[in-house]
Amino acid sequence: MSQDNPAADTEGRLAREVAFLKALVRVPSDNPPGDCAVHAEVTGQLLEELGFIVERHPVPEPFVKSYGMKSVVNLVVRERFGEAKGPVIALNAHGDVVPPGEGWTFDPYGGEEKSGAIYGRGAAVSKSDFATYAFALLALKQRPEGLDGTVELHLTYDEEAGGFVGPKWLLGQGISQPDYAISAGFSYAVVVAHNGALHLEIVVRGKQAHAAMPETGADALEAATAILTAIYGERRRLYGIVSATPGIGSPKITVGLISGGINTNVVPDRITLRVDRRLTPEENGEEVEAGLTALVEQAVAGWDGIDIECRRIILAEPLRTLPGTERLVDTIQKHASAVLGEVAPATAVPLYTDARHYTAAGVPTVLYGAGPRSILEANAHAADEHVRISDLDKATRIVEGALRDLLKA
C-alpha cells in the first residue's frame, strides 16, 4: 500500500472490488436448480487473478443430488501469517442464490450500477461477502506485519438447500478445522444467534370413491382438515412462548403447501401438506419433530381408512451463541464503531443460515458482512436486490480491522 496517497489506494481497491462483485452477479447460480459448478470456476479464476491459491473441492454427485442440487464445488483459500500459531479464522459466504422471480426493473444478472449501488440477484446475499472477505484478506496479504495465524475463505454453494454439502461438508471431511468463523451478513448488526427450521411433509392417505357415494371411501381431505385444525391450534399455543434470546421472538408454524385430489367428482385419496416449524435456540429440533408428529397422528387417531406418514424434508438447528463468541463480537463492534460512527448491535434474527454448521461443530460464529441497517433495505431475496458500494467498502474495512486484531502476534 502506498504511504504517499492512501486515499488513492483505497479508491483503487474499491474499484477492483466493485468489478469483482459485478462479475460474480453476472454469472447465474440459482438454487434451484442448483447447478453451481460454473459459478465456482469463475470465482476461482477471479480469486487467482488477485493472487490467491484456490483449492477446489467438488462434492460427489450422489451427495449433491440427495439435497436436490446438480453440482457443487466448494472453494477454499488459506492464507497463513507469521508462524501460523495463532487462531484459524474461517470467512464463509455462499454463492448460490434464490431464483430472481418477477418484478425486477434491473436485469437480475446484469450487475448494473446506479446511484451508488450494485443491482442483481445475489448482490446482497451473499456474493457481496465473497468480495468483502476476499478483499479484506487481500489487504492483510499486502500488509502482513504483526500478524500470526490463518485466515480461510470458505466459499460454498448450497446455503439455499441447507448447507449440508457446503460448510457441513468442509467441516465433516476435515478439510477445515477453524477456531472462529465469520459468516455472511446482511446488515450493520453483528448476528450472534438465529432460529432454526423443521420442514415436515405430511402425507394423508385415504380411499377414493365416487362423489355420489362419499361414505364408501375414506376422505383424505377431511382428515387433513383435522390435522390443519390441530396445527393452527399449535400455532396459537406457540405465540405464548418467547425465546430468552433477544430478537428471536416465539416459535412459529406455517402450512406452506397443500396438494392432492384426483378430480372434482372423486373423494380424494391422498393429500400432502408441507409444514414449516421455526425453532428457537432453546429448542431441540428432534424433540420438536417428535412432538409435531405425535400431534398430527393424534388429530386423526381412530379415523377408519386413514393412514398418516410424516417425513422430514430438512432440519436446520438454530445458530447458538457459544463461549468465545464475545471475542468476535467485541472486535467487530470496535472497528464498526470506528468506521460507521455508531455501535453495531449484537442481536439475533428470526431466520436460518448455513452458519449454524460451524456452531454445531463447536466453532464460535457470528454473521457479519456487507449490508445496510436492515436486510429489508437491501431487497434480499426480493426484486431489485442490491448492495450500496459505500456499505461494501465499510464492511470490507471493518472485517479487515477485526481480522488484524484477532491475528495479533
C-alpha positions in Angstrom: 0.0 0.0 0.0 1.3 3.4 -0.9 2.3 5.6 2.1 2.1 8.7 -0.1 -1.6 8.5 -1.1 -3.6 6.0 1.0 -6.9 7.6 -0.3 -5.9 6.7 -3.8 -5.1 3.2 -2.7 -8.5 2.8 -1.1 -10.2 4.1 -4.2 -8.3 1.7 -6.4 -9.1 -1.2 -4.1 -12.8 -0.4 -4.1 -12.9 -0.1 -7.8 -11.4 -3.6 -8.1 -13.8 -4.9 -5.5 -16.8 -3.5 -7.3 -15.7 -5.0 -10.6 -15.1 -8.3 -8.8 -18.7 -8.3 -7.4 -20.3 -7.3 -10.7 -18.5 -10.2 -12.4 -20.0 -12.6 -9.8 -23.5 -11.3 -10.1 -23.4 -11.7 -13.9 -22.9 -15.5 -13.6 -26.3 -17.2 -12.7 -26.1 -19.6 -9.7 -29.8 -20.1 -9.0 -30.7 -22.8 -6.4 -32.9 -24.4 -7.5 -31.8 -25.9 -9.9 -28.5 -25.7 -8.0 -26.1 -26.2 -10.9 -23.4 -24.0 -9.4 -20.1 -25.5 -10.6 -19.8 -22.9 -13.4 -20.0 -20.0 -10.9 -17.4 -21.7 -8.7 -15.0 -21.9 -11.6 -15.5 -18.3 -12.5 -15.0 -17.3 -8.8 -11.9 -19.4 -8.6 -10.3 -17.7 -11.6 -11.1 -14.3 -10.3 -9.5 -15.1 -6.9 -6.4 -16.5 -8.7 -6.2 -13.2 -10.6 -6.0 -11.5 -7.2 -3.0 -13.7 -6.3 -4.7 -16.3 -4.1 -4.1 -20.1 -4.3 -7.6 -21.6 -4.6 -8.5 -25.2 -3.5 -11.4 -26.6 -5.4 -13.4 -29.3 -3.5 -16.1 -30.9 -5.7 -18.8 -32.8 -3.8 -19.6 -36.2 -5.2 -22.7 -36.3 -7.4 -24.8 -38.7 -5.2 -24.5 -36.4 -2.2 -25.3 -33.3 -4.3 -28.4 -35.0 -5.8 -29.6 -36.2 -2.4 -30.1 -32.5 -1.5 -31.9 -31.6 -4.7 -28.9 -30.0 -6.5 -27.0 -30.7 -9.6 -23.4 -29.6 -9.0 -21.4 -28.2 -6.1 -17.7 -27.2 -6.0 -16.7 -25.6 -2.7 -13.7 -23.2 -2.8 -11.2 -22.8 0.0 -8.4 -20.2 0.2 -5.9 -20.4 3.1 -3.5 -17.6 4.0 -1.0 -18.2 6.8 0.6 -15.3 8.6 3.7 -15.2 10.8 4.4 -18.6 12.3 0.7 -19.6 11.9 0.4 -20.4 15.6 -2.5 -18.0 16.1 -6.1 -18.8 15.5 -7.6 -20.2 12.3 -10.5 -17.9 11.2 -12.9 -19.0 8.6 -14.8 -16.5 6.5 -17.8 -18.2 4.9 -20.2 -16.9 2.3 -22.5 -18.7 -0.2 -22.7 -18.2 -4.0 -26.0 -19.9 -4.6 -29.0 -17.7 -4.8 -32.8 -17.9 -5.0 -34.3 -17.6 -8.5 -35.0 -14.0 -9.5 -38.8 -14.1 -9.6 -40.8 -11.2 -11.0 -41.0 -7.5 -10.6 -37.4 -6.5 -11.4 -36.6 -3.2 -13.0 -33.0 -4.2 -13.4 -31.5 -7.2 -15.2 -31.1 -9.8 -12.3 -27.8 -10.9 -13.9 -26.7 -7.5 -15.1 -24.6 -6.4 -12.2 -25.7 -2.9 -13.0 -24.5 0.1 -11.0 -26.8 3.0 -10.4 -26.9 5.8 -7.8 -24.0 4.2 -5.8 -25.5 0.7 -5.6 -24.9 -2.6 -7.5 -28.1 -4.4 -8.5 -28.7 -8.1 -9.2 -29.6 -11.4 -7.7 -27.0 -12.2 -5.0 -25.6 -8.7 -4.9 -26.6 -8.5 -1.2 -27.0 -12.2 -0.2 -24.3 -13.2 -0.4 -22.0 -12.6 -3.3 -21.2 -9.2 -1.8 -19.4 -11.1 1.0 -17.4 -13.1 -1.5 -16.0 -9.6 -2.3 -15.9 -8.3 1.3 -14.0 -11.3 2.6 -11.6 -11.7 -0.3 -10.6 -8.0 -0.3 -10.3 -7.9 3.5 -7.9 -10.8 3.2 -6.1 -9.3 0.3 -5.4 -6.2 2.5 -3.9 -8.5 5.1 -1.6 -10.1 2.5 -0.5 -6.6 1.4 0.4 -5.6 5.0 1.0 -8.8 7.0 3.3 -7.2 9.6 2.5 -8.2 13.2 0.0 -10.9 12.2 0.1 -14.6 13.4 -2.5 -17.2 12.4 -4.5 -18.3 9.5 -7.5 -16.9 7.5 -9.5 -19.2 5.3 -12.1 -18.3 2.7 -14.9 -20.8 2.6 -17.0 -20.1 -0.5 -19.8 -22.6 -0.7 -22.8 -23.2 -2.9 -25.7 -24.8 -1.1 -27.0 -22.4 1.6 -30.4 -22.3 -0.1 -30.5 -26.1 0.2 -29.4 -26.2 3.8 -25.6 -26.0 3.8 -25.2 -29.8 4.1 -22.8 -30.1 1.2 -21.2 -26.7 1.8 -20.0 -25.8 5.3 -21.1 -29.1 6.8 -19.2 -31.0 4.1 -16.0 -29.0 4.6 -16.0 -29.5 8.4 -17.2 -33.1 8.3 -14.5 -34.1 5.8 -11.8 -32.5 7.9 -10.9 -30.0 5.1 -11.1 -27.2 7.7 -10.8 -27.0 11.4 -11.3 -23.4 12.3 -11.2 -21.8 15.7 -13.6 -19.0 14.8 -15.9 -18.3 11.9 -17.4 -15.2 10.5 -20.3 -15.9 8.1 -22.1 -13.8 5.5 -24.1 -10.9 7.0 -26.7 -8.6 5.6 -26.8 -5.6 7.9 -24.8 -3.4 10.2 -25.7 -5.7 13.1 -23.5 -8.5 14.4 -25.7 -11.6 14.5 -24.9 -14.0 17.3 -27.8 -16.3 17.1 -30.7 -17.2 14.8 -33.6 -19.6 14.8 -33.7 -23.0 13.1 -36.3 -24.7 10.9 -38.0 -28.0 10.6 -39.7 -28.7 7.3 -42.0 -31.6 7.5 -44.1 -33.3 4.8 -47.3 -34.9 5.9 -48.9 -37.4 3.6 -52.6 -38.3 4.4 -53.8 -41.4 2.6 -57.4 -42.5 2.3 -59.6 -44.3 -0.2 -61.0 -42.8 -3.3 -64.8 -43.1 -4.0 -67.4 -41.6 -6.3 -68.6 -38.2 -5.1 -72.1 -39.5 -5.3 -71.2 -42.1 -2.6 -68.5 -40.5 -0.4 -69.4 -42.8 2.5 -67.8 -45.7 0.6 -64.4 -44.1 0.6 -62.1 -42.6 3.2 -61.8 -38.8 2.6 -58.1 -37.8 2.9 -59.0 -34.1 2.7 -61.5 -34.3 5.5 -58.8 -36.0 7.6 -56.3 -33.2 6.5 -58.7 -30.6 7.8 -58.5 -32.2 11.3 -54.7 -32.0 11.0 -54.8 -28.4 10.0 -57.1 -27.6 12.9 -54.5 -29.2 15.2 -51.6 -27.3 13.6 -53.3 -23.9 13.8 -54.2 -24.6 17.5 -50.5 -25.3 18.0 -49.6 -22.0 16.3 -51.8 -20.2 18.9 -50.1 -22.1 21.7 -46.6 -21.2 20.4 -47.4 -17.5 20.4 -47.4 -17.7 24.2 -43.7 -18.9 24.3 -41.0 -16.2 23.9 -37.3 -17.0 23.4 -34.9 -15.7 26.0 -32.6 -14.7 23.1 -33.4 -11.1 22.1 -34.6 -10.7 18.5 -35.9 -14.3 18.1 -39.4 -14.0 19.5 -41.7 -17.0 19.6 -41.6 -20.3 17.7 -43.7 -20.3 14.6 -45.5 -22.8 12.5 -46.9 -22.4 9.0 -48.5 -24.8 6.4 -47.0 -23.5 3.2 -48.1 -26.0 0.6 -51.2 -28.3 0.1 -51.7 -30.6 -2.8 -53.8 -33.6 -3.7 -57.1 -34.9 -5.0 -58.0 -36.6 -8.3 -61.0 -34.8 -9.8 -63.9 -32.7 -8.7 -66.2 -35.8 -8.6 -63.9 -38.1 -6.7 -63.3 -38.4 -3.0 -59.6 -37.5 -2.6 -57.4 -40.5 -1.6 -54.2 -38.5 -0.9 -53.4 -35.1 0.4 -49.9 -33.7 1.0 -49.1 -30.9 3.4 -45.7 -29.1 3.8 -45.2 -27.6 7.2 -42.5 -25.0 8.3 -41.8 -25.0 12.0 -39.3 -22.4 13.2 -37.2 -23.3 16.2 -35.9 -21.0 18.9 -32.3 -21.5 20.2 -33.7 -23.1 23.3 -35.4 -25.9 21.4 -34.1 -29.2 20.2 -35.1 -30.0 16.6 -35.6 -33.7 17.0 -37.7 -33.2 20.1 -39.9 -30.7 18.2 -40.2 -33.1 15.3 -41.3 -35.9 17.5 -43.9 -33.7 19.2 -45.3 -32.4 15.9 -45.5 -35.9 14.5 -47.4 -37.0 17.6 -49.8 -34.0 17.3 -50.6 -34.9 13.7 -51.1 -38.6 14.4 -53.4 -37.8 17.4 -55.5 -35.5 15.2 -56.7 -38.4 13.1 -56.4 -41.3 15.6 -59.3 -43.7 15.2 -60.3 -42.5 11.7 -61.2 -45.5 9.6 -59.2 -46.0 6.4 -56.9 -43.1 7.0 -53.1 -43.5 7.1 -50.6 -40.9 8.0 -46.9 -40.5 7.0 -44.7 -37.7 8.4 -41.4 -37.2 6.6 -38.6 -34.8 7.4 -37.5 -32.6 4.5 -35.0 -30.5 6.4 -33.9 -30.0 10.0 -31.8 -26.9 10.5 -30.8 -26.4 14.1 -30.5 -22.8 15.4 -27.3 -20.8 15.5 -26.4 -20.8 19.1 -24.1 -18.4 20.9 -21.0 -20.4 22.0 -18.3 -19.4 24.6 -15.7 -17.4 22.7 -18.3 -15.6 20.5 -17.9 -12.5 22.6 -14.3 -12.0 21.3 -15.6 -11.9 17.8 -18.4 -9.5 18.8 -16.2 -7.1 20.7 -13.6 -7.0 18.0 -16.1 -6.4 15.2 -18.0 -3.8 17.2 -14.8 -1.9 17.9 -14.0 -1.5 14.2 -17.6 -1.0 13.2 -17.9 1.9 15.6 -14.7 3.5 14.1 -16.0 3.1 10.5 -19.7 3.6 10.9 -19.7 6.1 13.7 -22.2 4.1 15.7 -22.3 0.9 17.7 -23.2 -2.2 15.6 -25.7 -4.0 17.8 -25.2 -7.7 18.7 -28.5 -9.3 18.0 -30.3 -12.5 16.9 -32.5 -12.8 13.8 -35.6 -15.0 13.2 -34.3 -16.8 10.1 -31.8 -19.5 9.5 -28.5 -19.8 7.6 -25.7 -22.3 7.0 -23.6 -20.6 9.6 -25.2 -23.0 12.1 -23.0 -25.8 10.9 -20.0 -24.0 12.4 -21.6 -23.7 15.9 -22.8 -27.3 15.6 -19.1 -28.3 15.2 -18.2 -26.2 18.3 -16.8 -23.2 16.4 -17.8 -19.7 17.8 -19.5 -18.0 15.0 -21.1 -14.6 14.1 -22.7 -13.3 11.0 -21.2 -10.1 9.7 -20.7 -8.6 6.3 -21.8 -6.1 3.7 -25.3 -4.6 4.1 -27.4 -1.6 5.2 -29.0 -1.1 8.6 -31.6 -3.8 7.9 -32.0 -6.7 5.5 -35.2 -5.2 4.2 -33.4 -2.2 2.8 -31.3 -4.4 0.5 -34.3 -6.2 -1.0 -32.6 -9.5 -0.3 -34.5 -12.4 -1.9 -36.7 -9.8 -3.5 -36.8 -7.9 -6.8 -34.1 -5.3 -7.4 -31.8 -6.8 -4.8 -28.8 -4.5 -4.3 -25.9 -3.5 -2.1 -24.6 0.0 -1.7 -21.0 0.4 -2.7 -20.4 2.5 0.4 -21.7 -0.4 2.6 -19.4 -2.8 0.7 -16.5 -0.6 1.4 -17.3 -0.1 5.1 -17.8 -3.9 5.7 -14.5 -4.7 4.0 -12.6 -2.2 6.2 -14.4 -3.4 9.3 -13.6 -7.1 8.6 -10.0 -6.3 7.8 -9.6 -4.4 11.1 -11.3 -7.2 13.1 -9.0 -9.8 11.5 -5.9 -7.8 12.3 -6.9 -7.6 16.0 -7.7 -11.3 16.1 -4.4 -12.3 14.5 -2.2 -10.0 16.6 1.1 -11.9 17.2 
